[in-house]
Amino acid sequence: MNIEKKENGFTLVELNTDYTIVEGTPEVLCETECHIPTQIGMCFFDTSVAIDGKSFETIEEWITELYK
């Protein structure tokens, strides 16, 4: 799965669905998994999800890229 960053959020490419990141702190579940706060609630992600085609080894790197 791939997401594309956009201003204040991201798009799940395969589902062509847009999400807005809302105020709140991402919740790290383990080294490879997290919850991201969005307008529809917390969304689960892991490092198997690429951001703009780029892969990450740790969820901390993944979150940093998403919030740039």
Residue pairs with C-beta under 8 A, 6 or more apart in sequence:
1 12
1 13
1 14
1 48
1 49
1 50
2 13
2 14
2 49
2 50
2 51
2 52
2 53
3 10
3 11
3 12
3 13
3 49
3 50
3 51
3 52
3 66
4 10
4 11
4 13
4 51
4 52
5 51
5 52
5 65
5 66
5 68
6 18
8 20
8 21
9 18
9 19
9 20
9 21
9 38
10 18
10 19
10 21
10 51
10 66
11 17
11 18
11 19
12 19
19 38
19 39
19 40
19 43
20 38
20 39
21 36
21 37
21 38
21 66
21 67
22 37
22 38
22 39
23 37
24 37
25 37
26 34
26 35
26 36
26 37
26 63
26 67
27 34
27 35
27 42
28 34
28 59
28 60
28 63
29 35
29 59
30 59
31 58
31 59
32 46
32 47
32 58
32 59
33 44
33 45
33 46
33 47
33 59
34 44
34 45
34 46
34 59
34 62
34 63
35 42
35 43
35 44
35 45
36 42
36 43
36 45
36 63
36 66
45 59
45 62
46 59
47 55
47 56
47 57
47 58
47 59
47 62
49 62
51 62
51 65
51 66
54 65
56 62
56 65
